Amino acid sequence: MSAHLGTFTAPGLPADGRVVERTAVRGVLFDGPRLLLLGSRHGDFKFPGGGVEAGESFAAALVREFQEECAYDGVVVGAELGTTREEVAAEDTEYEVFGMTSHYFACSGGTAMGAQQLEGYEAELELTPRWVTVAEALAANRGVLDSGVGVMRWLVRETAVLSWLAARTE
């Protein structure tokens, strides 16, 4: 059974607001003590992954995300480690709340292949696959959080998951 790794709710959301839901998958891929993460130009790190498309299995979505974001092929998706839940103000005027449940999976294998296929915001943030230890990524994320730099909403979520991993890998 997987663990619930945290719920992150933005302040000021309407209690009865219409919610648009999204399901996402994220990969936890270790090579010894190092973890494959995406570093941004701000110096923070996020787990590879993203939204599950209609008709796509969690495993297929995660394999696709590793190919697109990390240019990594042949990743094997294993057991689900845990989930997070986020609720923030929706950017779509039809809804007030954007709710996303992210499923984190243990992954293994894989080899580097061609070039990344990043979405616009990912390219703007200069997301780059990097092998770092959990402690390095956690320190970097905490530093960016403390700096007040305007970063993507994933920072709080990913820092919480890194903290959870740190408690299990020390």
C-alpha positions in Angstrom: 0.0 0.0 0.0 1.3 3.4 -0.9 1.6 6.3 1.5 -0.1 9.7 1.4 2.8 12.1 1.2 1.0 15.3 1.7 -1.9 17.6 0.8 -1.1 21.1 -0.3 -4.0 23.6 -0.5 -3.6 27.2 -1.5 -5.1 29.7 0.9 -8.3 31.5 -0.1 -9.9 28.8 -2.2 -13.7 28.8 -2.2 -15.1 25.9 -0.2 -17.8 25.3 -2.8 -15.7 26.1 -5.8 -16.0 24.0 -9.0 -13.0 21.8 -9.2 -11.2 20.6 -12.4 -9.3 17.4 -11.6 -6.0 16.1 -13.1 -4.2 12.9 -12.4 -0.4 12.8 -12.7 2.5 10.3 -12.4 6.0 11.0 -11.1 9.1 8.7 -11.3 11.6 8.0 -8.5 14.6 6.5 -10.3 17.7 5.8 -8.3 21.2 4.8 -9.5 22.9 4.0 -6.3 22.6 7.0 -4.0 21.8 9.3 -6.9 18.3 10.2 -8.1 17.3 11.3 -11.6 15.5 14.7 -11.3 14.9 17.7 -13.5 16.8 20.8 -12.4 15.4 24.2 -13.3 17.2 27.5 -14.0 16.1 28.6 -10.5 18.2 25.8 -8.9 15.3 23.7 -7.7 14.5 20.1 -8.6 11.3 18.2 -9.6 10.6 14.6 -10.3 10.1 13.5 -13.9 6.4 13.1 -14.8 3.2 14.8 -15.7 -0.4 14.3 -16.6 -2.0 11.0 -17.6 -3.7 11.3 -20.9 -7.1 9.8 -21.7 -6.9 6.0 -22.2 -3.2 5.9 -20.9 -2.1 3.7 -18.1 -0.1 5.1 -15.3 3.0 3.1 -16.4 2.6 4.2 -20.1 2.3 7.8 -19.0 5.4 7.7 -16.9 7.5 5.9 -19.6 6.4 8.7 -22.0 7.2 11.4 -19.5 10.7 10.0 -19.0 11.2 10.0 -22.7 10.0 13.6 -23.2 11.4 15.3 -20.2 14.6 13.3 -19.6 15.3 11.8 -23.0 15.5 8.5 -21.2 14.2 5.3 -22.7 13.5 1.8 -21.3 12.5 2.9 -17.8 10.7 0.2 -15.9 7.8 1.4 -13.7 7.6 -0.5 -10.4 5.5 -0.2 -7.2 3.6 2.9 -6.3 5.4 4.7 -3.4 2.8 7.3 -2.5 0.5 10.1 -3.6 0.2 13.8 -3.1 -2.8 16.1 -3.5 -2.7 19.7 -4.5 -5.5 22.3 -4.8 -4.8 25.7 -6.2 -6.7 28.5 -7.9 -7.7 27.4 -11.4 -6.4 29.4 -14.4 -9.5 28.3 -16.4 -12.4 30.7 -15.8 -14.9 27.8 -15.9 -13.5 26.4 -12.6 -12.3 28.0 -9.4 -10.1 25.1 -8.2 -7.5 23.0 -10.0 -7.1 19.7 -8.1 -4.2 17.3 -8.9 -3.4 13.9 -7.4 0.2 12.8 -8.2 1.2 9.2 -8.0 4.9 8.5 -7.3 6.3 5.3 -8.6 9.6 3.5 -7.9 11.4 3.1 -11.3 14.5 1.3 -12.6 16.5 0.8 -15.7 16.6 3.1 -18.6 19.2 4.6 -20.9 19.9 8.1 -22.2 18.7 8.6 -25.8 18.2 11.7 -28.1 17.0 15.1 -27.1 14.4 16.2 -24.7 10.9 17.1 -26.0 9.9 19.8 -23.5 6.7 21.8 -23.4 6.9 25.6 -23.5 7.1 26.3 -19.8 9.5 23.4 -19.3 11.9 24.8 -21.9 11.5 28.3 -20.4 12.5 26.9 -17.0 15.5 25.1 -18.7 14.5 21.8 -17.2 17.6 19.6 -17.4 17.9 15.9 -16.2 20.5 15.6 -13.5 21.7 12.9 -11.2 21.8 14.2 -7.6 21.5 12.8 -4.1 18.3 13.3 -2.2 20.2 15.5 0.3 21.5 17.7 -2.5 18.1 18.1 -4.1 16.4 18.7 -0.8 19.0 21.4 0.2 18.6 23.1 -3.2 14.8 23.1 -3.0 14.8 24.5 0.5 17.2 27.2 -0.6 15.0 28.2 -3.5 11.9 28.2 -1.2 13.7 30.4 1.3 14.9 32.8 -1.4 11.4 33.8 -2.3 12.1 33.4 -6.1 8.9 33.1 -8.0 8.9 29.4 -8.8 6.4 26.8 -10.1 3.9 25.5 -7.6 5.5 22.1 -7.6 8.3 23.2 -5.3 6.4 22.7 -2.0 5.1 19.3 -3.2 8.5 18.0 -4.5 10.3 19.3 -1.3 7.8 17.3 0.8 8.4 14.1 -1.2 12.2 14.6 -1.1 11.9 15.0 2.7 9.9 11.7 2.9 12.6 10.0 0.7 15.4 11.4 2.9 13.9 9.9 6.0 14.0 6.5 4.2 17.4 6.6 2.5 19.6 8.0 5.3 
